[in-house]
Amino acid sequence: MSEKARILIVEDEVAIRTGLIDVLTYHGFATAFAQEGPEGLRMALSGDYDLVLLDVMLPGMDGFAICQRIRQQLPDQPVIMLTAKTDDEDIVQGLSLGADDYVAKPFSVTQLVLRVRAVLRRTRPAEPADPCIRLRDGLVLDTLNLSGVRDDETIQFTRREMAVLRYLHAHRERPVPREELLSKVWGYANELAIETRTVDIHIAKLRRKIEPDPKSPRLLLTVRGAGYRLVAD
């Protein structure tokens, strides 16, 4: 079974937020929430969500500013704006900042769920025909369940770790540069200007999980001056 789509709800009104959590959970989605603008921005920029439901009027930072920051750093992150304002000017502003859709309050549950599913269909990556990745030393990865098995030992991965492994496997015929991973897996638009050890830290964590000897890697190799390469079976 495929992994549940994760939806971040950024909404300060308790009644609306609780209702959204209940409705989306009932329809099979996994949810998380933030009550204030800065908290919502921080969570959204983690890249751990398939969709962000973003209220316009928020304490600390409004939804328009959050949407703009999301688009700058995660250009492929799906966003639906929630707004009590139905003026064309406000709707146009949200869409021009990169929102995928908007839902005006008060909204019907049916309309909201249909719009969420429509955006996810357009933006969520298709599931691979074969969800398993087979590596050297008998390691088999289950990309849908975020797990791996070697010699009856189960290994658990985070969504981001598995995304790195999937990308490296899809391009296993060559080394993948660090900057390309930042662009394609993390979604950074201006990857060459970013100073971050995010990729290096994730590679180190993955080696501790998949390599029999992380200090002498056989599966996840560093190609000096070129990037990282995953060795398939």
Stockholm file with secondary structure:
# STOCKHOLM 1.0

chainA/1-233         MSEKARILIVEDEVAIRTGLIDVLTYHGFATAFAQEGPEGLRMALSGDYDLVLLDVMLPGMDGFAICQRIRQQLPDQPVIMLTAKTDDEDIVQGLSLGADDYVAKPFSVTQLVLRVRAVLRRTRPAEPADPCIRLRDGLVLDTLNLSGVRDDETIQFTRREMAVLRYLHAHRERPVPREELLSKVWGYANELAIETRTVDIHIAKLRRKIEPDPKSPRLLLTVRGAGYRLVAD
#=GR chainA/1-233 SS CCCCCEEEEECCCHHHHHHHHHHHHHTTCEEEEESSHHHHHHHHTTTCCSEEEEESSCSSSCHHHHHHHHHHHCTTCCEEEEESCCCHHHHHHHHHTTCSEEEESSCCHHHHHHHHHHHHHHHSCCCCSSCEEEBGGGCEEETTTTEEEETTEEEECCHHHHHHHHHHHHTTTSCBCHHHHHHHTSCCTTGGGCCCCHHHHHHHHHHHHHCSSTTSCSSEEEETTTEEEECBC
#=GC SS_cons         CCCCCEEEEECCCHHHHHHHHHHHHHTTCEEEEESSHHHHHHHHTTTCCSEEEEESSCSSSCHHHHHHHHHHHCTTCCEEEEESCCCHHHHHHHHHTTCSEEEESSCCHHHHHHHHHHHHHHHSCCCCSSCEEEBGGGCEEETTTTEEEETTEEEECCHHHHHHHHHHHHTTTSCBCHHHHHHHTSCCTTGGGCCCCHHHHHHHHHHHHHCSSTTSCSSEEEETTTEEEECBC
//
